[in-house]
């Protein structure tokens, strides 16, 4: 996986953004997507209260929430789960392939938390998967298919996405 393809981490995007910036933006996006989904009249969930409960039940999204809100405030007064980014980071540099990767790790208030020590890419992958599941569960499409097409689509889904 090539995250930063550069001989110098600070040359990414002309020095305007670092991987840390991208990590924070990704966490902010993962967390604040809830505001759009909960308030978008086009989304039309079957049950808004259950949608909100499902969002807040996903711990990976709550971790993203702490990271997103912690990046905006000097002191996070109401953390969701007490997560932050570690001061410790790792790097991987493969000069022959021009790959420079920085690793950021999650720190949770509880050392036994499954997200404690997790690398940020794994957290973001889990958050993305959670959103896929939440959206697939709650979104009601405005499109009404003719009965024969709906039957074909239902059959395809049953046969291919077990």
N, C-alpha and C positions, 0 to 999 in steps of 0.2 A: 504494500500500500504506500503510495507516494503522497505524503501530506504536504511537505515543503520540499520542492525540488530546487535546491540552491546551494551554492558554496557558502553562503552567509545568510543566517536566519533573518537578519535585519534588511536584506535586500528584497524580501517578499513584498510584492505589490509596491515597489518603489519606496520601501521603508514606511509606507503609510499605515500598514496593518501588520501585526505580528500574529503568530498562531494563538497566543493568549487572547488577543482581541477576538479572533474567530471563535474560540472556545466560549467566551463570554456571550457573544452574539448568538451562538447556537443555543446556549442554555436559556437566554432571554426569549428566543423564538419558541423553544419547546415549552416553556412555562406560559408565556403570554398568548399562545394559540388558544388556550382555554377561554380567554376574554372574547376572542372572535367567534369561536364556536358557540359559546353560551349566549351571545348577543346578536348573532347574524340571523335575521329573519328568513334567509334563504336556506339555512341548514335544516330547519324543521325536525328536531329530534322527536322521537315517539314520546319520550318522558324526560323533560328538562331536569327535574329533580334527580332522577336516576343517572342521567348523563353527568351532572355535577358530582354526584356521589362517586361515580366510577372514575372520574378524573382525579378526585382527591384521594381515592383508594390506591392509586398507582404511585408507589413510593419513589420510583425513578423520576416521576414528574415533580414530586415534592422536593427531591434533591436538586433538580434543575431550578426549581423555584427559589430555594435558598441561595444557590450560586448566582442566579439572575438578580435577586433583590440585594444580596450581599455585595454585588459589584456596583450597586447604585448608592448604597448607604454606608457611612463610616462605621456605624454599629447597627447590626441587624437585631432589632428589638423583639421581633416576633418570628423567630425561625420556625419553619414547618417541621423539620426533622433535625436541625442542628448540623447541617452539612456545609463544608467549605472546601476550597482547594488547598492542598498541602503546599507548604513552602518548599517542600522537596520536589524536585522534578528530575526526570531522566532524559537522556538524549541518546539518539542513535545516529551515527554518521557513517555513511558508506560512500567514500570518496569516489570509488570506481563507478558507481551508478549515480552519483550526484544527489543522494538522498540524505536529507537532514531532518530528523524527526525529534520533536520535543514531546515528552510524556508528562502529563499532569495527573495527579492522583486525588481522589476524593478522601476527605477526612470527615468522619461522622462522630457525633458526641459519644456514641456507643461503639467501642472497638469491635464488638461482635456483629455489628450491622453488616449485612451482605454487601453494602455499597462502600463500606470503609476500606480504603486501599485500592479501590477499583480505578482503573485508568479511564480518563474522560471519554475516550472513543467508545468504550464498552457501555458507559452510562448513556451516551447519546444514542447508541444503537438500540438500547433497551427502551429509551424514551420514544424513539421513532416507532418501534414495534408496538408500544402501548397506544400511541396515537392511531396507528393503523387499526388496531383492534377496537378502540373506542369509536372511531369514525364508522367503521364497518358495522358495528353493533347498533349505533344510534341514528345514523343518517337515513332519512326517508327521501328517496329521490322524487322529484317533481315529474319525472317522465313516466307516462303510462304506456306500456307496450301493448300491442295487440295480443290477444290471448295465445295465438300460436307461437309468436316470438317469445312471450314470457315463459311458456312451457319449455321451449327449446333452451332458453337461458337457464331456467331452473334445473333442467336435466344436465346441462353442461356443468353447472356449478357442483351438483351432486357427484357427477362422474369424475371431475378433475380436482376439486378442492376439498378433499376429505380431511 
